[in-house]
Amino acid sequence: MTLRSFVAHAATLLAITLAGVMPAHARDQLHLYNWNNYIAPETIKRFESVCQCEVVQTYYSDNEELLAKLAAGAKGYDVLVPTSNAVQALIRGGQLKPIDKTAIPNLKNVDPAYLNTPFDPGNQYSVPYAMSTTILGYNDEKMKELGLPTDTWAVIFDPKYLEKVKGRVTVLDSANELFAAALKYLGYSANDVDAKHWDEAAALIKKAKPYWAAFNASSYIKELTVGNIWLVHGYSNDIFQANQDAQAAGRKFRILQGVPKEGAVLAVDNMVIHKAAPRPDLGLRFINFMLDGRNSAELTNLIGSGNPNADAMKYIKPDLLKLPAVFPPKEVQAKLEQLKDLTVAQRRLRNKLWTEIKASK
């Protein structure tokens, strides 16, 4: 055997050996960075089957958490699901990849009322996913027993009410959401940026803080479900989920949604593709998949989210369509506001006030 033939033979044997020990080619992966409990497991499985890929999910509980992580250089995500004001910040920071609308024919299913908005004219970077309202969630048995109102922000800010539920209340660990609730209670817009009004809101929050059990944006669903917490400032879909879980566990009480008469925040969450997405092609397939009416309706039916998809309406359970916190009637809608992004200076002041609130006793 010549040296050349020996080397070729050895190379062939090595290739055969390596083929036997090397793992099979890894499945394609879509990396989804989403809110907690914000997609139906059945929907994920169906998409994985359709695209022959694996969906790897990472979670966040507040837009500020998402923005901070990306600002720090986090990469590897394909699709993100930020709220409108966070979309504004991401566009301004050059963090998003333009959407190729030719790859998402199901965009036609979205209600035009939720397209071409000021935060993303022409929907160059974002596509509506789902909606929620930031409202009150409460244990109906306890609140009735205590004779407390469930239609006003006063119940989480006014000590005359809070003293009856001290240690049984949580508020979202979100400066934007909590300031919005305080501002609405004080009679201002959720987007008011007057520094004096912010000081009023901060004082209101500090006064109420000793009565609250925690700032909680992640585990309050469980706390409501088991009966440890009786009243929350939270997202409508989370409150819906808490009630579903409580009924499944055979609890005697129900977790209900209370829409404050002063008004509240409407959050429209959107699918976007990160500028450094490893698989933007899979990201576009996922977006188009989620815009299918049946898939979009499944999200609403299982987690109680509002829905900007017109084609989904005929697949949504009738009892859900009647919930004012999920599908607000006109009189409720008139008092809802979408949060706007803050300027750098405003964000700096808000962060300063939030730090002071967290440090206060």
C-alpha positions as CSV (number, residue, x, y, z in Angstrom):
1,M,0.0,0.0,0.0
2,T,1.4,3.4,-1.0
3,L,1.7,6.2,1.5
4,R,-1.0,8.1,-0.4
5,S,-3.4,5.1,-0.4
6,F,-2.7,4.4,3.3
7,V,-3.5,8.0,4.2
8,A,-6.7,7.9,2.2
9,H,-7.7,4.6,3.8
10,A,-7.0,5.9,7.3
11,A,-9.1,9.1,6.5
12,T,-12.0,6.9,5.4
13,L,-11.9,4.8,8.6
14,L,-11.7,8.0,10.7
15,A,-14.7,9.4,8.9
16,I,-16.7,6.3,9.4
17,T,-15.8,6.2,13.1
18,L,-16.7,9.8,13.6
19,A,-20.0,9.3,11.9
20,G,-20.8,6.7,14.4
21,V,-20.1,8.8,17.4
22,M,-21.1,12.4,16.3
23,P,-24.7,13.4,17.2
24,A,-27.3,13.8,14.6
25,H,-27.8,17.3,13.2
26,A,-29.5,19.5,15.8
27,R,-33.1,20.6,15.1
28,D,-33.7,24.1,13.9
29,Q,-34.5,26.4,16.8
30,L,-36.6,29.5,17.2
31,H,-35.7,31.6,20.2
32,L,-38.7,33.3,21.6
33,Y,-38.4,36.0,24.4
34,N,-41.8,36.4,25.8
35,W,-43.9,37.4,28.8
36,N,-44.6,34.7,31.5
37,N,-47.7,32.6,30.6
38,Y,-48.2,34.4,27.3
39,I,-48.6,31.6,24.8
40,A,-50.6,28.3,24.8
41,P,-48.4,25.2,25.1
42,E,-50.6,23.5,22.5
43,T,-49.8,26.4,20.1
44,I,-46.1,25.9,20.6
45,K,-46.3,22.2,19.9
46,R,-48.3,22.8,16.7
47,F,-45.8,25.3,15.5
48,E,-42.9,23.0,16.2
49,S,-44.7,20.3,14.2
50,V,-45.4,22.6,11.3
51,C,-41.9,24.1,11.1
52,Q,-40.0,21.0,12.2
53,C,-38.2,23.0,14.7
54,E,-37.8,23.5,18.5
55,V,-39.1,26.6,20.2
56,V,-36.8,27.7,23.0
57,Q,-38.6,30.2,25.3
58,T,-37.1,32.7,27.7
59,Y,-39.3,34.9,29.9
60,Y,-39.5,38.4,31.3
61,S,-42.1,40.0,33.6
62,D,-41.7,43.7,32.6
63,N,-40.8,45.7,29.6
64,E,-38.0,47.5,31.5
65,E,-36.4,44.1,32.2
66,L,-36.5,43.3,28.4
67,L,-35.0,46.7,27.5
68,A,-32.3,46.5,30.1
69,K,-31.2,43.0,29.0
70,L,-31.0,44.0,25.4
71,A,-29.2,47.3,26.2
72,A,-26.6,45.2,28.1
73,G,-25.9,43.3,24.9
74,A,-28.0,40.2,25.2
75,K,-28.3,38.3,21.9
76,G,-29.6,35.1,20.5
77,Y,-33.3,35.9,20.4
78,D,-35.4,35.7,17.2
79,V,-38.8,37.0,18.2
80,L,-39.6,39.4,21.1
81,V,-43.1,40.4,22.3
82,P,-42.7,44.0,23.7
83,T,-45.6,46.4,24.5
84,S,-46.1,49.4,22.2
85,N,-44.0,51.9,24.3
86,A,-41.1,49.4,24.4
87,V,-41.4,48.9,20.7
88,Q,-40.8,52.7,20.4
89,A,-37.7,52.4,22.5
90,L,-36.3,49.4,20.6
91,I,-36.9,51.2,17.2
92,R,-35.1,54.3,18.5
93,G,-32.2,52.2,19.7
94,G,-31.8,50.4,16.4
95,Q,-32.5,47.0,18.0
96,L,-35.1,45.7,15.5
97,K,-35.0,44.1,12.1
98,P,-37.6,45.5,9.5
99,I,-40.5,43.1,8.9
100,D,-40.7,41.5,5.5
101,K,-44.5,41.7,5.0
102,T,-44.4,39.5,1.9
103,A,-43.6,36.6,4.3
104,I,-46.6,37.2,6.5
105,P,-49.8,37.1,4.4
106,N,-51.9,36.6,7.6
107,L,-51.2,40.2,8.4
108,K,-54.6,40.8,6.6
109,N,-56.3,39.3,9.6
110,V,-55.3,42.1,12.0
111,D,-58.0,44.7,12.8
112,P,-56.8,47.9,11.0
113,A,-57.5,49.8,14.2
114,Y,-54.3,48.3,15.7
115,L,-52.1,48.9,12.6
116,N,-50.2,52.0,11.5
117,T,-50.0,53.5,15.0
118,P,-47.8,56.4,16.1
119,F,-45.3,54.1,17.8
120,D,-44.6,52.3,14.5
121,P,-46.0,54.0,11.4
122,G,-46.6,51.5,8.6
123,N,-45.8,48.6,10.9
124,Q,-42.2,48.5,9.6
125,Y,-41.0,46.7,12.7
126,S,-43.9,45.3,14.6
127,V,-47.1,43.2,14.3
128,P,-49.9,43.1,16.9
129,Y,-49.9,39.9,19.0
130,A,-52.3,40.3,21.9
131,M,-53.7,42.8,24.4
132,S,-54.3,43.1,28.1
133,T,-55.5,45.8,30.5
134,T,-53.8,46.6,33.8
135,I,-56.5,46.4,36.4
136,L,-57.5,45.0,39.8
137,G,-57.7,41.3,40.5
138,Y,-59.4,40.1,43.6
139,N,-60.7,37.2,45.7
140,D,-64.5,37.7,45.5
141,E,-65.1,35.9,48.8
142,K,-62.7,38.1,50.9
143,M,-63.6,41.4,49.2
144,K,-67.3,40.8,49.7
145,E,-66.8,39.8,53.3
146,L,-64.8,43.0,54.0
147,G,-67.2,45.2,52.0
148,L,-64.4,46.7,49.9
149,P,-65.0,48.3,46.4
150,T,-63.5,46.6,43.4
151,D,-64.0,49.3,40.8
152,T,-61.6,52.0,41.9
153,W,-57.8,52.4,42.3
154,A,-58.6,53.8,45.8
155,V,-58.7,50.2,47.1
156,I,-54.9,49.8,46.6
157,F,-53.9,53.4,47.5
158,D,-56.3,54.7,50.2
159,P,-55.3,53.5,53.8
160,K,-59.0,53.5,54.9
161,Y,-59.4,50.5,52.6
162,L,-55.9,49.1,52.8
163,E,-56.0,48.6,56.5
164,K,-58.6,45.9,56.0
165,V,-56.4,43.9,53.6
166,K,-52.9,44.8,55.0
167,G,-50.3,42.2,53.9
168,R,-52.8,40.7,51.4
169,V,-52.2,43.1,48.5
170,T,-49.5,43.1,45.8
171,V,-48.8,45.6,43.1
172,L,-46.8,45.1,39.9
173,D,-43.0,45.5,40.2
174,S,-43.1,48.0,37.3
175,A,-42.6,51.8,37.7
176,N,-44.4,52.5,34.5
177,E,-47.5,50.5,35.5
178,L,-47.7,51.6,39.1
179,F,-47.2,55.3,38.3
180,A,-49.9,55.0,35.6
181,A,-52.3,53.6,38.2
182,A,-51.4,56.3,40.7
183,L,-51.7,59.1,38.1
184,K,-55.1,57.8,36.9
185,Y,-56.3,57.7,40.5
186,L,-55.2,61.3,41.0
187,G,-57.2,62.4,37.9
188,Y,-54.3,62.7,35.5
189,S,-53.4,60.9,32.3
190,A,-51.4,57.7,32.6
191,N,-48.9,59.5,30.2
192,D,-48.7,62.7,32.3
193,V,-45.1,63.8,32.5
194,D,-45.5,66.9,34.7
195,A,-42.7,66.5,37.4
196,K,-45.1,67.9,40.1
197,H,-47.7,65.3,39.3
198,W,-45.0,62.5,39.4
199,D,-44.1,63.7,42.9
200,E,-47.8,63.5,43.9
201,A,-47.9,60.0,42.5
202,A,-44.7,59.0,44.3
203,A,-46.1,60.3,47.6
204,L,-49.3,58.4,47.1
205,I,-47.4,55.2,46.4
206,K,-45.1,55.6,49.4
207,K,-48.1,56.2,51.7
208,A,-49.7,52.9,50.5
209,K,-46.6,50.8,50.4
210,P,-46.5,49.7,54.1
211,Y,-49.9,48.0,53.5
212,W,-48.7,46.0,50.5
213,A,-47.2,42.5,50.8
214,A,-44.9,42.9,47.9
215,F,-44.1,44.4,44.5
216,N,-44.8,41.3,42.4
217,A,-45.0,40.8,38.6
218,S,-44.3,37.1,38.3
219,S,-45.7,34.9,41.1
220,Y,-48.9,36.8,42.0
221,I,-51.0,34.4,39.9
222,K,-50.1,31.6,42.2
223,E,-50.5,33.7,45.3
224,L,-54.1,34.6,44.2
225,T,-54.9,31.0,43.3
226,V,-53.9,29.6,46.7
227,G,-55.6,32.4,48.6
228,N,-52.5,34.0,50.2
229,I,-53.2,37.3,48.4
230,W,-56.7,38.8,48.1
231,L,-56.1,41.8,46.0
232,V,-53.7,42.7,43.2
233,H,-52.7,45.4,40.7
234,G,-52.1,43.2,37.7
235,Y,-52.6,42.2,34.1
236,S,-56.1,41.1,33.0
237,N,-54.8,37.8,31.4
238,D,-52.9,36.9,34.6
239,I,-56.0,37.5,36.7
240,F,-58.0,35.3,34.3
241,Q,-55.4,32.6,34.6
242,A,-55.5,32.8,38.4
243,N,-59.2,32.2,38.4
244,Q,-58.8,29.2,36.0
245,D,-56.2,27.7,38.3
246,A,-58.4,28.3,41.4
247,Q,-61.4,26.6,39.8
248,A,-59.2,23.7,38.6
249,A,-57.9,23.3,42.2
250,G,-61.5,23.3,43.6
251,R,-61.2,26.5,45.5
252,K,-64.4,27.9,47.0
253,F,-63.6,31.4,45.9
254,R,-63.2,33.0,42.5
255,I,-60.6,35.4,41.3
256,L,-62.4,38.3,39.5
257,Q,-61.4,41.2,37.3
258,G,-62.1,44.8,38.5
259,V,-61.9,47.6,36.0
260,P,-61.2,50.9,37.9
261,K,-63.7,53.6,37.1
262,E,-60.9,56.2,36.9
263,G,-59.4,54.4,33.8
264,A,-56.5,52.1,33.2
265,V,-53.7,51.1,30.9
266,L,-54.3,49.2,27.7
267,A,-51.3,47.2,26.6
268,V,-51.0,46.1,23.0
269,D,-48.1,43.6,22.8
270,N,-46.4,43.1,19.4
271,M,-44.2,40.5,17.7
272,V,-40.9,41.9,16.6
273,I,-37.6,40.4,15.2
274,H,-34.4,41.3,16.9
275,K,-31.7,42.8,14.7
276,A,-29.3,40.0,15.5
277,A,-31.8,37.2,15.3
278,P,-30.1,33.9,14.4
279,R,-33.1,32.7,12.5
280,P,-35.2,35.6,11.2
281,D,-36.7,33.3,8.6
282,L,-38.2,31.1,11.4
283,G,-39.2,34.4,13.2
284,L,-41.3,35.4,10.2
285,R,-42.9,31.9,9.9
286,F,-43.8,32.2,13.6
287,I,-45.4,35.6,13.2
288,N,-47.5,34.5,10.3
289,F,-48.5,31.3,12.2
290,M,-49.6,33.4,15.2
291,L,-51.7,35.6,12.9
292,D,-53.8,32.7,11.8
293,G,-57.3,33.2,13.3
294,R,-57.5,29.9,15.1
295,N,-54.0,30.1,16.6
296,S,-54.6,33.6,17.7
297,A,-58.0,32.7,19.3
298,E,-56.3,29.8,21.1
299,L,-54.2,32.3,23.0
300,T,-57.3,34.2,24.1
301,N,-59.3,31.1,25.0
302,L,-56.5,29.6,27.2
303,I,-55.0,32.7,28.9
304,G,-57.7,35.3,28.6
305,S,-55.8,37.9,26.5
306,G,-57.5,40.5,24.5
307,N,-57.2,40.1,20.7
308,P,-56.4,42.5,17.9
309,N,-57.0,39.7,15.3
310,A,-60.3,40.2,13.5
311,D,-60.3,36.7,12.1
312,A,-59.9,35.2,15.6
313,M,-63.2,36.6,16.9
314,K,-65.3,33.7,15.5
315,Y,-63.2,31.2,17.3
316,I,-63.2,32.9,20.8
317,K,-65.4,31.5,23.5
318,P,-68.6,33.6,23.9
319,D,-68.1,34.0,27.7
320,L,-64.7,35.6,27.1
321,L,-66.1,38.1,24.7
322,K,-68.4,39.4,27.5
323,L,-65.5,40.2,29.9
324,P,-65.1,44.0,29.9
325,A,-61.4,43.7,31.0
326,V,-60.6,41.5,28.0
327,F,-62.9,43.0,25.4
328,P,-63.7,46.5,26.7
329,P,-67.0,48.1,25.8
330,K,-66.9,51.6,24.4
331,E,-67.5,53.3,27.8
332,V,-64.5,51.4,29.3
333,Q,-62.4,51.8,26.2
334,A,-62.8,55.6,26.4
335,K,-60.9,55.6,29.7
336,L,-58.0,53.3,28.6
337,E,-54.6,54.6,27.6
338,Q,-51.6,53.0,25.9
339,L,-48.4,54.0,27.6
340,K,-45.9,56.1,25.6
341,D,-42.1,55.8,25.7
342,L,-40.3,58.3,28.0
343,T,-37.4,60.5,27.0
344,V,-34.0,59.9,28.4
345,A,-34.4,62.7,30.9
346,Q,-37.9,61.5,31.9
347,R,-36.7,57.9,32.3
348,R,-33.9,59.1,34.5
349,L,-36.3,61.0,36.8
350,R,-38.7,58.1,36.9
351,N,-35.9,55.7,37.9
352,K,-34.8,58.1,40.6
353,L,-38.3,58.2,42.1
354,W,-38.7,54.5,41.8
355,T,-35.4,53.9,43.7
356,E,-36.7,56.2,46.4
357,I,-40.0,54.4,46.6
358,K,-38.3,51.0,46.8
359,A,-36.0,52.3,49.6
360,S,-38.8,53.9,51.6
361,K,-40.3,52.1,54.6
